[in-house]
C-alpha cells in the first residue's frame, strides 16, 4: 500500500512551493505561496525504494532538492519531482 494512501488532497486549496529546506534525514520544510509552512517526512516514499527514487536514498543527493519556480514544486537532481498538492496536504496534516 502507498504510504500516503487516503491523503485528502484539495487542489483548490493548495499553493505553489516557494522554498524548501532539508531539516533532517529525508525531512523537508516547505514554504508555500500563501505564507504557510510545514514539514514533510519523505522517508516512506524514498527510503529503500528503487527506480527513480534509488538515487535519493543517498542523503547527499537528497540534500540537493530545490524548488522549480515554473512548476511550483520541488525537484531533485535526477529530475524526480513530487506533486505540490500532495506535499501541501502532508505539510498541513490534511488526513492520510
C-alpha positions as CSV (number, residue, x, y, z in Angstrom):
1,X,0.0,0.0,0.0
2,X,1.2,3.5,-0.8
3,X,2.4,5.3,2.4
4,X,0.2,8.3,1.6
5,X,-3.0,6.4,0.6
6,X,-6.0,8.2,2.0
7,X,-4.5,11.6,1.9
8,X,-7.1,14.3,1.4
9,X,-5.9,16.5,-1.4
10,X,-7.9,19.5,-2.4
11,X,-6.2,21.2,-5.5
12,X,-8.3,24.3,-4.9
13,X,-6.7,24.9,-1.5
14,X,-3.1,24.2,-2.4
15,X,-0.4,26.7,-3.1
16,X,2.9,26.6,-5.1
17,X,6.0,25.8,-3.1
18,X,8.4,28.8,-2.9
19,X,11.1,27.5,-0.7
20,X,12.5,24.1,0.6
21,X,15.0,23.3,3.3
22,X,16.2,19.9,4.4
23,X,15.9,19.7,8.2
24,X,16.6,16.1,9.0
25,X,17.2,12.8,7.2
26,X,14.5,12.8,4.4
27,X,12.6,15.5,6.2
28,X,12.0,18.8,4.4
29,X,10.5,22.1,5.5
30,X,8.3,23.7,2.8
31,X,7.2,27.3,2.4
32,X,4.1,28.0,0.2
33,X,3.0,31.0,-1.7
34,X,0.2,31.6,0.8
35,X,2.8,32.2,3.5
36,X,2.2,28.9,5.3
37,X,4.9,26.4,6.1
38,X,5.1,22.8,7.1
39,X,7.4,19.8,7.4
40,X,7.1,16.6,5.4
41,X,8.9,13.3,6.1
42,X,9.6,11.8,2.7
43,X,11.2,8.6,4.1
44,X,8.1,6.5,3.5
45,X,8.2,7.2,-0.2
46,X,12.0,7.2,-0.7
47,X,13.9,5.0,1.7
48,X,14.5,1.6,0.3
49,X,12.7,2.3,-2.9
50,X,14.3,1.6,-6.3
51,X,13.8,3.1,-9.7
52,X,13.9,6.8,-9.9
53,X,13.9,7.0,-6.1
54,X,17.1,4.9,-5.7
55,X,19.5,7.9,-6.0
56,X,17.5,9.8,-3.4
57,X,18.4,7.3,-0.8
58,X,21.8,9.0,-0.7
59,X,21.5,11.8,1.8
60,X,23.9,14.0,-0.2
61,X,21.7,13.6,-3.3
62,X,18.5,14.2,-1.3
63,X,20.0,17.4,0.1
64,X,20.3,18.8,-3.4
65,X,16.5,19.3,-3.5
66,X,15.4,22.6,-4.9
67,X,12.2,24.5,-5.9
68,X,11.3,24.6,-9.6
69,X,9.6,28.0,-9.8
70,X,7.9,27.1,-13.1
71,X,6.1,24.1,-11.7
72,X,5.8,25.3,-8.2
73,X,7.1,22.1,-6.7
74,X,10.3,20.5,-5.5
75,X,12.7,18.7,-7.8
76,X,15.8,16.6,-7.2
77,X,19.0,16.5,-9.3
78,X,17.8,13.3,-11.1
79,X,14.6,15.0,-12.3
80,X,12.3,13.5,-9.8
81,X,9.6,15.9,-8.7
82,X,6.7,15.5,-6.3
83,X,3.1,16.7,-6.6
84,X,2.7,20.0,-4.9
85,X,-0.9,19.3,-3.9
86,X,0.2,16.2,-2.1
87,X,3.1,18.0,-0.4
88,X,0.7,20.8,0.7
89,X,-1.7,18.3,2.2
90,X,1.1,16.4,4.0
91,X,2.7,19.6,5.3
92,X,-0.7,20.7,6.6
93,X,-1.6,17.3,8.0
94,X,-4.8,17.0,5.9
95,X,-5.5,13.4,6.6
96,X,-3.7,10.3,5.5
